[in-house]
Amino acid sequence: MKYTKNCFASDNYSGIAPEAWAALEQCNTGFADAYGDDDWTLRASNQIREVFDTDCEVFFAFNGTACNSLSLASMCQSYHSVLGHHLAHIETDECGAPEFFSHGTKLLTMEGENGKVQADALAKLITKRSDIHFPKPKVLSLTQSTESGTVYTADEISELAAICQHHGMNLHMDGARFANAVASLNVAPSAISWQAGVDVLSLGGTKNGMAVGDAVVFFNKELAHEFEYRCKQAGQLASKMRYISAPWVGMLQDDIWLKHAAHANAYAAQLGQRLSEIDGIELLNEVQANGVFVTLPPATTEALRAKGWTMYDFIAEGGVRLMCSWATTQAQIDDFVADVVAAA
């Protein structure tokens, strides 16, 4: 099987999963109502409700940045603040979009081991100031799986949710890789979402094998009031919505989305194990989802890139991120490890 050597740079580099492609082809027949009033969008929304075993409001958007930014804006006023980990995607990789769409809501961040928000740090940040001169904490945003490749357990989420509830805050989850967390923990999706206290979930599809399109899932339906207007105003209301929603139908049936996530996780675990056995290479975090974070000698990194491998410098000097996807193959793992051994 031919492949490009940049396959570990990101799970976004992968193509479209066959089940998503098949559904996309199936929906491309005849005419359908526009702007989300089609049967495919209804089916996808209902399937998400079935997956989470609860009634919820579902909206589709083009990408995760829109899902995160618009959902956070729906929970905040401009004088509020959103709390999160200092490595969170909303802080490091969304070009100020959360602040832009909320008309100035401030992001307040905290450090935490393994990419996770810690309960004591959260409580401390919430109570740091309560005067009118400081933006009032309103939302906690958690990334699942985290930007460090780790996952929050149901108990960890529940503990943080309890702190939020005590202080009148809502809990948002950036689930760009939510499927990988579900597969890693081997739990029901509900267990690490609404049952654990999550109010709104940005549910990722793109990184799990779709071409385009993530979803905003409001478990707290009151927060979804007039959200459709936010989507329209922000340019996220697709006229031919069926082409965004149909792939969800293909991926959610028979738990295909979790099968692909488990595939990516398994190859990441293998890659991490094999790299850790090579002298001079150290894992920065336990491999819990589909990301491997390692320190590589600079000469090794340079040699790998010279051979065509692409990877992100993600943590610090010498630290790189390697992402597996639904499309990762054994041959890719074997070839990469062989090239690491040759360069080490």
Phi, psi and omega in degrees: 000127180278147177203159175270146185284001178272016190291345180262001181295316180198151173291347173289344182282345183287163178276200182269132178297146185301325180291323177291320180295318181296318179294323178297319178293321181295325182283347184273051180227125176068206183251155178212149178302147184268172172059034174089005179268020182264165182292326180296318179293321177296316179298316180297317179298317180293325177293322176296320176298321178292319180299320182267358175055045178198158174281130182207161176267134184235132177228145179251140179225170185288328186205173183292326179300317178294317180300311181296310187294315182288323179292321176295320179297328181290343182257356190231154163259166184297339181267005178270175174228151174250128182259144180192178179287150184290345175264001184303145181301323180296337179269319191258341193222018182235020167054033179077011183300318178301319178291321182297309185285342176263006179061035170116003177306131186272140174266126176245128186241161178220155176274162179185141182296148176060026177075011186253144170287131179260146185301316182293322178292323179295312180299322180293318181290321180298319185264007182304315178213148179227012181277166185289349181274359185237139181299129186286124178300129184232328185221139167257132177246123178250144177256126185225113355287163189287170178290353176257006177082013178258171181232146173276132173281167178300320180295321179295318179295316181299321179297316179291323178297322179297321177295317178299313181298322179298327183257015177069032181253160175258162181241121177252145176236124172275100184256046178303326177239038179300321180301321179294325178291317179299314180294322180294316183277343182056051179234168174291143178306327180296330186294330180247024175229253188292327179292337178266359176108008178285130179272319183221136180238128167272106188263116185277137174240327186299314183288348183254014172119008176261162181285316183197149173111114172246177184229150171252124182245114179264105173283325171270096190293336179298329181287347181272005183303120179062022179296332179299330178290324177297317180299315180296314183297326183272005179075027182252004177267101182287133178293317176260066187300333183301333181284345173268319186277328184302316178303331176296322178300315180293323185280328184278337181292140178056027178057033178301320182301322179283328175299315180293322178295318179295324176301311180297317180298317183296318179290326176295318178299317179295316180298315179298317180297315183291322178292323182295341180273358180264130180302136177091358180243135183226135174286134179276331179217157172297137179280110182244342180229231184250017179243140177240125181244118186223157169263129177240141173304139181309321181294325178293314178301317180297318181294321179295317180293327177295333178272000175105359178281134179247134179211157180267133165285110194243321187260299181202183180301126182091346180264133179229157177249132177238121183249134172260159184222182177299336185262000180298140181240163177298324180298321178296316178299311183299315182294319181294313180299319178299318179291327175295313180301317181294330184267341185289000000 
